[in-house]
């Protein structure tokens, strides 16, 4: 079994479990749509990163660096983008 196949199988198991937990724990259609959108985008990003890692390892590290910078930036910009502090 290749690492590419292993990571895809693990991703399917992981995101299937997260989706099942989301359906069990969320109440209300609006919250379910928000959580579903987040899980779908996260799964898509995961499988794209696994594919990039398998095809071009030199591109993987800069993509992860950009993802880290965007994640840290969202800490400070979320209030401006989404409105209201938590």
Order of alpha helices (4+ residues) and beta strands (2+ residues): alpha-alpha-alpha
